[in-house]
Amino acid sequence: MSLQKYTALLRAIELGSISKAAAQMGYTQSAVSRMIADLEQEWGMPLLHRSRAGLELSAAGQVLLPHLRAIVSDCALLDYTVGELHGLHTGLVRVATFTSVADQWVPTLLTGFQQLYPGIEFDLMNSERYAEIEEWIRAGKVDCGFVSLPTVTDLDTVFLQRDMLMAVLPQDHPLIGSAVFPVEQLCEERLIALKEDADYEIGRFLDALPNRPKPLYQVSSDHTILSMVESGLGVSIMHSLGARADRYRVAWKPFDVHQYRDIGIATAKGARLSGAARLFVEHVCKALGT
């Protein structure tokens, strides 16, 4: 019973909400609240308090958190090992992604993985902020995550693939036959740009040009950009990973000035991964690693 209480406390911390923890665990909100209250009574100290940002750990809770995580992780690994001895593979893997990876890599990765291990379940979390994904990994909110390398925080990472910025053109564009798209040409185009709220990769690329082109359109979705380019409304700049969305009739051209990001998969430094999470990370590295 104590393990359920520890798990309830961890889920409430990770999700920032008792109701969300209850929904994930399949309990009522009052049951999770009772479990956490029981722990506070047993240990004689407050573990959580509420702030404007949501649930936060008390000072005592901060000290106990690494030990709670280790116990829950070890028990999950024990259950997984017992399952292996019976020829079973079960467990939950929590994975953080950003949109282009979620669209282009994750469906194929999960399809291949679940053919091998149908008993393993997944909880996917998406963010367009690399720093947020790194924090989720570091804090134990997810088991692993796709990140842009190098990471800001101290994580264990594996390089997967290099992803270049490319020009996206309508199929009747005058430069459709060119081997590369000259960056100075962007100032002469109706530019459709991604509205970047956090990491500004495309914005930094534009800022580094001698003459910074001014976007005519700013939109918040890669799919909207591809649809607009396909309709002849302008040209855009996207990472080559998006070129796998081949349902759009557009042309992809490398720039004459190269800009790229390196994509990797990351886990917390020295983390003791559950058997299911370890299998998934190994699967990703085998499928995508160079």
Backbone hydrogen bonds, N-H to C=O, Kabsch-Sander energy under -0.5 kcal/mol:
donor,donor_aa,acceptor,acceptor_aa,energy
5,K,1,M,-1.6
6,Y,2,S,-2.7
7,T,3,L,-2.7
8,A,4,Q,-2.5
9,L,5,K,-2.3
10,L,6,Y,-2.5
11,R,7,T,-2.7
12,A,8,A,-2.2
13,I,9,L,-2.1
14,E,10,L,-2.9
15,L,11,R,-2.6
16,G,12,A,-1.2
17,S,12,A,-0.7
21,A,17,S,-1.7
22,A,18,I,-2.5
23,A,19,S,-2.2
24,Q,20,K,-2.2
25,M,21,A,-2.1
26,G,22,A,-1.3
27,Y,22,A,-2.3
32,V,28,T,-1.8
33,S,29,Q,-2.5
34,R,30,S,-2.2
35,M,31,A,-2.1
36,I,32,V,-2.3
37,A,33,S,-2.4
38,D,34,R,-2.5
39,L,35,M,-1.9
40,E,36,I,-2.2
41,Q,37,A,-2.2
42,E,38,D,-3.0
43,W,39,L,-2.6
44,G,40,E,-1.0
45,M,40,E,-1.5
49,H,56,E,-2.4
51,S,54,G,-2.4
54,G,51,S,-1.4
55,L,16,G,-0.9
56,E,49,H,-2.6
58,S,47,L,-2.3
62,Q,58,S,-2.0
63,V,59,A,-1.3
64,L,60,A,-1.9
65,L,61,G,-1.8
67,H,64,L,-0.5
68,L,64,L,-2.2
69,R,65,L,-2.5
70,A,66,P,-2.0
71,I,67,H,-2.3
72,V,68,L,-2.5
73,S,69,R,-2.7
74,D,70,A,-2.5
75,C,71,I,-2.3
76,A,72,V,-2.2
77,L,73,S,-2.3
78,L,74,D,-2.3
79,D,75,C,-2.6
80,Y,76,A,-2.3
81,T,77,L,-2.5
82,V,78,L,-2.5
83,G,79,D,-2.3
84,E,80,Y,-2.4
85,L,81,T,-2.0
86,H,82,V,-1.1
87,G,84,E,-1.9
88,L,83,G,-3.9
91,G,119,G,-0.8
93,V,121,E,-2.4
95,V,93,V,-0.6
95,V,123,D,-2.3
96,A,144,C,-2.0
97,T,125,M,-2.6
101,V,98,F,-0.6
102,A,98,F,-2.6
103,D,99,T,-2.7
104,Q,100,S,-2.4
105,W,101,V,-2.3
106,V,101,V,-2.3
109,L,105,W,-2.5
110,L,106,V,-3.0
111,T,107,P,-2.2
112,G,108,T,-2.3
113,F,109,L,-2.4
114,Q,110,L,-2.9
115,Q,111,T,-1.1
116,L,112,G,-0.9
116,L,113,F,-0.7
117,Y,113,F,-2.6
120,I,117,Y,-1.6
121,E,91,G,-3.2
123,D,93,V,-2.3
125,M,95,V,-2.7
127,S,97,T,-2.2
130,Y,128,E,-0.7
133,I,129,R,-1.9
134,E,130,Y,-2.5
135,E,131,A,-2.0
136,W,132,E,-2.4
137,I,133,I,-2.1
138,R,134,E,-2.7
139,A,135,E,-2.7
140,G,136,W,-0.5
140,G,137,I,-1.1
141,K,136,W,-2.2
142,V,136,W,-1.2
143,D,94,R,-2.0
144,C,94,R,-1.6
145,G,266,A,-1.8
146,F,96,A,-2.4
147,V,264,G,-2.5
149,L,147,V,-0.5
149,L,262,D,-3.4
155,L,153,T,-1.2
156,D,267,T,-2.3
157,T,155,L,-0.6
158,V,265,I,-1.9
160,L,263,I,-2.8
161,Q,263,I,-1.5
163,D,261,R,-3.2
164,M,162,R,-0.5
165,L,259,Q,-3.1
166,M,238,M,-3.3
167,A,253,K,-3.1
168,V,236,S,-2.7
169,L,167,A,-0.5
169,L,251,A,-3.0
171,Q,249,R,-0.6
173,H,170,P,-1.8
176,I,173,H,-1.9
178,S,175,L,-1.6
181,F,254,P,-2.7
185,Q,182,P,-1.4
186,L,183,V,-1.5
187,C,184,E,-0.9
188,E,185,Q,-1.6
189,E,186,L,-1.3
191,L,189,E,-1.1
192,I,235,V,-3.2
193,A,191,L,-0.6
193,A,217,Y,-2.9
195,K,219,V,-3.7
196,E,194,L,-0.9
197,D,195,K,-0.6
204,R,200,Y,-2.4
205,F,201,E,-1.6
206,L,202,I,-2.4
207,D,203,G,-2.6
208,A,204,R,-1.5
209,L,206,L,-1.4
212,R,210,P,-0.5
216,L,191,L,-2.1
217,Y,191,L,-2.0
219,V,193,A,-2.3
225,I,221,S,-1.9
226,L,222,D,-2.4
227,S,223,H,-2.0
228,M,224,T,-2.3
229,V,225,I,-2.7
230,E,226,L,-2.3
231,S,227,S,-1.4
232,G,229,V,-1.9
233,L,228,M,-2.3
235,V,190,R,-2.1
236,S,168,V,-2.0
237,I,192,I,-0.6
238,M,166,M,-2.3
240,S,164,M,-2.7
242,G,239,H,-1.9
243,A,240,S,-1.6
244,R,241,L,-1.4
245,A,242,G,-2.1
246,D,244,R,-2.2
248,Y,245,A,-1.3
250,V,248,Y,-1.6
251,A,169,L,-3.0
253,K,167,A,-2.6
255,F,165,L,-0.7
256,D,181,F,-1.3
261,R,163,D,-2.4
262,D,149,L,-0.7
263,I,161,Q,-3.0
263,I,261,R,-0.5
264,G,147,V,-2.7
265,I,158,V,-1.9
266,A,145,G,-2.9
267,T,156,D,-2.5
269,K,154,D,-0.7
271,A,268,A,-2.3
273,L,271,A,-1.1
278,R,274,S,-2.6
279,L,275,G,-2.2
280,F,276,A,-2.0
281,V,277,A,-2.5
282,E,278,R,-2.3
283,H,279,L,-2.2
284,V,280,F,-2.7
285,C,281,V,-2.4
286,K,282,E,-2.1
287,A,283,H,-2.4
288,L,284,V,-2.7
289,G,284,V,-0.6
289,G,285,C,-1.7
